[in-house]
Amino acid sequence: MSRTTIVFLASRALFASLCGLVMLPNSSLWAQANPINTGGTALSLKQAFDAAWQRQPEAQSLDQRREAAEARRQVAESWTAEPLSLELAAKTDQPLKNQGDREYALGVTLPLWLPGERSQSGALAEAELVAVGSRASAAQLRTAASVRDAWWDWQRARVEQLLAIERLENARRLASDVTKRVKAGDLARSDQHQADGAAATAEVALADAASTLATTSQHLRALTGAMPVAGSGDAAEPTPAVPADFSTLDATHPAVRELFDRAEVARRVADLTKIQKRNNPELLLATTRQRDAFGEAWQQTITVGVRFPFGSESRNRAKVGAARAEAIETEGLLHLERQRLVSDLDAARLLVEAAQARQAATDKRARLARESRAFFEKSFRLGETDLPTRLRIELEAVEAERQSTRARIDLAASISTLRQVMGLLPEQK
C-alpha cells in the first residue's frame, strides 16, 4: 500500500470521527467510508425542528405566559376592581381620663369598577390570551426558518463530501491504471504525473468538503442540541398547494396573526386607559360599637359610605399616547409584512418551478455523463483514448453528478422555503 493511500485513509477516518460525516442512505460507498459513526443522533427535519423548538426561550416560558394571561382574565371577571380590604379601629380614653369612653369599628372596603372598565378589562385579557398563542406560533415559524436553513446547508455539505469521496476513489483508480500502463511502457511518466495530480486535487476537494460539513454540522447542533449522523433523512417536505392569492393565508399565517393580535392588544390598552382617568371609587361597609362612659349602654351603629376620587384629563395622557403609538406602529408593520409575504410567496413559487426544471435537466446531463464516462473508460483501457481526454471526461462526469445531486437538494430546500413563506411548520412526508 502506497504512502498516499495510507494518508488518505487516515484522513478519511479523522474526518468521520471529528465531523460526524453522514452519507446518503443505502449507499455502499458510505458504508465503506464510514463503517461506524457514533456520538450523534439520526434526525429528520421535523425531529430537528422539534428539538430546536424545545430549546427556545419562547417554548420554555409559554406555559407561564398562558397562566399569567388566564389570571388577568379571571381578575377581569371578578366583582370588584381590586381585592377587598378589611379595616379595624379602636378608640379609648384609658391613657388620659379613663372615664370609660370606648369605640370599636370593623369595616370592609370594596373597590368598584369604573363605568365600562370591567368590560374593557375583560376584552384586554382575552386579547392578551390570544396574543400569547399567536406569539408562540410566530416564534415557532422563526425557529423553523433557522432550522430549515441550517438543515439544507448541512444536506448540501454532506452530499458534497460524498461526491468528493467518489471523485477521489475514481481518481485513485485511474491513477492505478496509469501506473500499470506506465510500467508496461504504454504511457509516459508525464501521464503518471497528470493522474497523480488529479488524485491530489480530489484529496484537496475532499478536505474542503469535510471542513464545510464540520461547520454546517456544528451549526445544526447548536440549534438542535444533537449532532446529526448517518440515518438522518434528506427527503423533501410535502409540497403545499399554493393559493391563488395571499388573502386565503392572511387570517392564518403566524407572522400576520402575531402582528394583528399585538395591534389588537395595543388598541384594547388604549381603550382601557381612556376609562381609567381616576382611581376606582370605593364602597365602605362598617359597624361601630361604642359607649361614652362607664356604666352606659353600648351603642351599635352601621356605616355605609362611598369614596369618589377626582380625575385629571392629563393623568393618563402618556399611557394613552403610548398605547395608541404602539397600535399605529404595529398596524404599519402588519401592512408591510403582508406586502412582503405576498412578494415572497410569488418568489418561492417560481423558485420551486425553476428547481424542478433544473433537476430534470441536471439528471439528464448526469445520466449522459455517466454513459460517456463508461464509454471512454473502456476505450482508454483499450488504448483508443489519450489520458487528457479521459481526465476531461472524468471531471465532466463528476461535475454533472454534483449538479444533479445539488439540484435534488435545492429542490427540497425550495419546497421548504415555500412552506416557510406560507407559514407551515416542518412535516414528515
N, C-alpha and C positions, 0 to 999 in steps of 0.2 A: 504493500500500500504506500502510495507516494506521500510526501510531506504535505502537499496541497490538500490531499484528501483528508488526512488526519486533522489539519487545521480547520477545514470546512465542517467536519463532523463535530468537532469540539465547539466551534462557534455556534452551530445549529442547536446543540444541546443547551448551551448557555442562554441563547435567545429564548428558548422554550421555557426554561426554568425562571428566568427573570421577568418575562413579559406575559406569561400565561397564554402563549400563542394558540389561536383557535383556527382550525381549517374548516372547509366546507364539510357538512355531514356526509357519511358514507363514502369518503374519499380514501382510496388505498394509499395515495400519496401522503395524506395527513397521518394515517396510521404508521407509515414508515418514518415520517419526520418527527412525530410526537407520540411514541408508544404509550407514555404515561404522562398525565397532566394533572397535578394536584394543587390544592390551595385556593381554588376558585369555586364558583357556583355557576351551573348552567341555567341561563335565564332566557326567557322570551322577552320581547319588547314590552308586553303588558306586565310581566312579572318585574321587569326592571323599573317600570313606572310605579307600580305598587310599592316597591321597596323604596324608591326615591321619595314618594309622597309621604310615607310614614316617617321619614327623617325631617320633613319640613316643619318649621315652627308653626305654620298655619294649621297643620294637621294636629299637632300636639296641643294647641290651645283651643281647638274647635269646640270641644265639649264645654269648656269653661265659658266661652263666649255665648254659647247657646243657653247655658244656665243663667248667665247674667241677663240676657235679653228676656228670658222667661220670667225671671224675678221682677224685672221692670214692668212686664205686662201684668203680673199679679198685683203689683203696687197700684197700677192704674185702675184695677178692678175693686180696690178697697173702698170703703165708705168714707174714709177721711183722707185728707191730703197728706197728713203726717201721722205717726203713731200717737195714741192718746198719752196725755201726761197727767200725773197724779199730784195734787197739791195738799200738803198738810201744814197746819199752822196752830200755834198755841199762844195765848196771851194770859199773863198773870201779874198781880201786883205784889207777889210774895217778897221779892228783894227790896221793896220800898215800904209801902204802908202795911201790906199784908192784911187787908180788910176782906179778903175772900173773893176779890174780883178775878174771875176765871172765864176764859173763852177758848174753845177748841173748834177748829174748822177743818173740814175734809171736802176737797173738790176735785173735779175731773175737767180737764180742758180738751176740747175736741177741735183740731184744726179743720176748717171747712174748705171745700173746693171753691175756687173762683168760678164764676159763670162760664161754662164751656171748657174749663180746664181739664176736667176728668175725661171728657170725650177726646180732647186733643192729646192728652197724655196716653190714652189707650191707643189712639191712632199712631202716635210716635213709637210706642212699644212694639206694635205689630210691624211697623216699617223696619225697625231695628232687627226684629227677629228674622224677617225675610232677608234683610241685608246680610245677616250672618251667613245664611246659606249661600247666597249669590257670591259673597266674598270668598268663601271656601271653594266654590266651583271655579271661579276665575283663577284662584291660586293653583288649583289642580291643573287647569289648562296651561298656565305659565310653567308649571313643573313639567308637564308633558312636552312642551316645546323644547326645554333644555334636554330632557331625556332623549327625545327623538333626534335632535341634532347630534348629541354625543353617540347615540346608538348607531346611526348610519355612518358617521365618521369612523367608528370602530369597525363596522362591517366592511367599509371600503379598505381600511388598513389591513384587515385580516385576509381579504381575497388578494390584495396586492402582495402580501407576504407569501401566500400560496403560489401565486403566479411566479414570484421571484424564485421560489424553490424549484418549481418546474423548469424555469428557464435555466437555472444553474445545472440541474441534472441533465438537461438536454445538451448544454454546452460542454459539460464534462464527458458525456457520452460521445459527442462529436470529437472532442479533443483526443479521447482514447482511440477512436477510429483513425484519426490523422496520425497519431503516434505509430500505430501498426503499419500504416502505409508509408510513413517516412522510413521506418526500419526496413520495409520491403523495397524501398527505392522508388515507389510510385509518386511520392510527393517530396517537395523540397523542405529544408529546415525553416524557410520563411513561412511556409504554410503552418508548420507546427507553432510558430510564434503567433500567427493570427488566431489559431484555435485556442491557444493558451490565453491570449489577450481577451478573447470573447468570454472565456470562463472566468477570468479575473473581473471583467466588467459585470458579469452576472453575480459574482460574490459581493461586489460593491452595492449592486441593486438590492440584494438580499439584506445586507446590513442596514441600508436606508429604510427598507420596508419594516424591518424589525424595530428600528428606532421609532418610526411613526406609529407602529402598533402599540409599542410600550406607552407612548404619550396618550393615545386615544383610550387605551385600557385604563390608565390611571384616572383619566377624566371621567370615564363612566363609573369607575369605582368610587370616585369622590361623590357622585350623585346617588348611587345605589347602596354603597357600603359593602359591595361584593365584587370581587374580581371575576369578570366573565371568562369562561373556559370552554373547552370543546363540548359540543352539545347545545350551545346557545344557538337558537334558530335565527335564520335570516329571512324568513318568509315575510312577504308583504302583508300589510293590514288589508282588511276588506275594502274594496273600492266603493266609496259612498256614491249615492245618487245625487248629482249636483242639481240644485233647484234652478228654475228659470231666472229667478231674481232673488235678491237678498231678503226681501220682505218676509219670506217664509221662515227665515232663520232669525229675524230681528227679535222676536219675543223669547227665543230660547237660547241664543248664543250667550255663553257665560260672560264674555267681556262686555257685551251690551247690557246684560242684566245687572252686572255689578255697578256700572255707572248709573243706570236708571234707578236702581234701589238707593244708591248713595244720594242722588238728587232728590229722591222722594223723602229720605230721612232729613236732608237739609231743609226741604220745604216744611216738613212737619215740625222741625225745631223752630223755624221762623214763626209758624202759626201759633205754637205754644208760647213762645217768648212774648209775642204781642199781647197775649192774655195775661201773662204774669207780670203786670206792671206794678204790683204791690204785693206785700206779704199776704198770706192766707188769713182770712178772718177766723176768729176762734169763738167757740161756744163754751161757756163756763157753766157747769152744774156743781153746786156746792151746798153743803149743810153745815150749820153752825150751832153749837151748844154753848150757852153762856149763863153766867149769873153775875150780879153786881157786888154782892157781899155775902158773908157767912150767914146762913140761916134762910136766905132767899131761895126760891124755887128756881130750878134750871129752866131756861127757855130754849126752845128749838126753833130754828129758822131755816128756810130754804132760799138759796140764791140762784137766780138764772140770769146770765149776762152774755153779751156778745161784744167782741172787740173788732173794730174795723180799722185796719191800718190805712193811712193816707198813701196815695200813689204818686208817682212822678213820671212825666212823659219821657224824660231823658234817662230814667233809671236803667232801662234795659235796651237803650238805643244801640249800644255797642254789640250786645248779643244778637239783636235783630239784624243789624247790618252784617255781622259776621256770618250768620246763618243764610241770609239772602245772597251774600257774595259766594258762599260755598255752593249754593244751589245753582247760581248762574254759571260758575266755573265748571261744575260737574256737567251741566246741560251742554255747555260748549264742548267739553271733552267727549261727551256722548255723540254729538253731531260729527265731530272729526273722526271718532272711532268707527262710526257707521260708514263714512266715506272710505276710510282706509280698508275696512273689511270687504266692501264691495269691490274695490280695486284688487285687493289680494285674492279674492275669490276668482276673478277672471284670470289673473295671472297664474294661479295654481292650477286651474282647469287646463289652460293652454300648456302649462309645464308638463302635466300628465300626458296630454296628447303627443307632445314633442318627444317625451321619453319613450312612449310606446313605439313611435315611428323609428326612433334611434335604436331601440333594442332589436326591432325586426331587421334593420339594415346591418347592424353590427353582428347579429347572429349569422346572417347570410355571409358576411365577409369572413367571419371566423371559420365557418364550415368550408368555404373555398380555400382559405389559407391552410387549413389542416390537410385538405386533399392535395394541395400543391406541395406542401412540405413532404408528404408521403411520396409523391412522385419524384421530387428532387433528391430526397434521401436515398431512394433506390438507385437513381441514376448516378449519384455521387459515389455510391459503393461500387457501381459498375465502371467508374472512371469516365462517365459521359458528361459530368458536370464539374466545373472547377470549384475550388474552395470559396472564393469570394461570392460566387453566386449562391452556393449552399448557405453561407453565413447570412447573406441578404434575405434569402427565403426564410431562414430560421427567425430572424428578427421580425420580419413581416408577420409570421405566424404568431409569435409571442405578442406583438402589439395588437393584432386582431383579436386574440384571445383576451387580452387585457381590456380592450374596448368593449367586447361583448359582456364580460363579467361586470365591468363598471356600469354598463348600460342597465343591466339587471338590477344592480343595487340602486342606481339613480332612479329607476322607475319605482322601486319600492319606497325610496325616500320621497319622491314627488307625491306619491299617494298619501304618505304620512303628512306631508305639507298641506295637501288638500284637506285632509281630515282636521288638521290643526286650524286652518282658516275657518272651517265650518263649525269649529267648537266641539269636536268629537275627541274623546279620550282614546288612548291605545286599546285595541282589542285583538284577540287572537282569531285567526282566520279558521 
